[in-house]
Amino acid sequence: MKEIKAIIRPFKLLDVVSELQKIENLPGVTISDIRGFGKSKARNAKEKIMDGLIAYVQKVKIEVVVPDEMVERVVSTIQAHAHTGNPGDGKIFIYRVDDVVKIRTNERGTGAI
């Protein structure tokens, strides 16, 4: 199992999630509104948020845990639909997940996602 975290531009969220929903047996998606900065420290960002002397940019984080055989489909879907070709499009991170426990049923492993 793998966890996929993607940091994308907020205005691309609808496109990305609409396409993710088309993936058969996708276990589910978690969305969070976040803020941060990359290598440029948000200096040239048009819609930056100032907190004291620190500039941040609004982003959205998408998180999904999938069986290994779904990873490439999910990653390619996010990449294709979050892409604008401009700096700040975001990043996708892929992590190994050792186990999952479904709280309601105590089920473990791939069946719990």
N, C-alpha and C positions, 0 to 999 in steps of 0.2 A: 504494500500500500504506500501511496505517496500523498503528501499534502502539497497543494499548489497554492501559492500566494502571489497575487498580482497587484501591483500598485499602478493605477491607470488614471487618466484624466476623467473628471466627473462627467463631462458631456458625452463620453464614450460608453458609459455604464449601460444604458438601455440597449445599445447595439450588441455589446458583449453578452449581457445576460440573456437577451432574446435568442442569440445563437447557442449559448450554453444549454438553454432549455430544450433545444432540438436534439441534444445528445441523448440517445436512449439509455435508460438506467443510470443517469447521472444521479448520485446519491443526494445532492443538495448543495446549496451555495450560501455562504455567509458574506454579508456586505457591511463594511464599516466606513464612515467618513473619517478621514485622517488629514493631517497636514505635516509638511516636512520640507526638506530641501535636498538638492543633489549637489553635484560638484560645483555648480555655478553659485551656490548659496542663495538662489532665488533673486539675485541682483537684477536680472533683466526680465523677470516675470511681470507680465502685464497685470495679473490679478493676485498680487502678493498680499499677504496678511502680515502686518507688523505687530510684533509683541516686544515692546521696548525697542531695542536696537536690532533684534533678530527678525529677518524676513522669512516667511514660510509660504508655501503654495498649497492650496487645497488639492487633495487627491482622494481617491476611493480605493479601498483594499478589498479584493475578492479573495475568499478562502474556500477551498474545496478539498476534500479527502476522497481519493478514488483508488480503485484497484490498479495495479501496475499497467495492465493492458489498456487503460483509458487515458493514461498520462499524455501521450503525444497528441491525441485528439483534442483534449482539453487545452493543452498549451497552444497548439496551432490555432484553435478557435479564438482564444484570447488574443494571441499575437495578431492575427489577421484583422480582428474587429476593433482592437484598441489602437492600431497604428494610424498615425497621421503623417509620419515622416519628419516631424519637427522635434527639436530637443524637448525633453520633458514628457515624452510618451509613456515612460514608466519602465517597470522591470517585472519579470516573472521569476519567482524562486520555487525550487522543487526540493522537498525534504522527504526523507524516509520516515515512515510511521511504523513503529514496532507493534503497536496494538491499539485497539479501539474497544471501548466498553459502552454498550447502550445502557443508559441508566435505568430505563423503564423495565427492560427484560433481563438484564445481566448478560446478554449475548455479547460475545467477544469476537474480535477478528474482522475479516472482510464482511461478514454478514451483519455486523453491527453498524457499518456505515450505510 
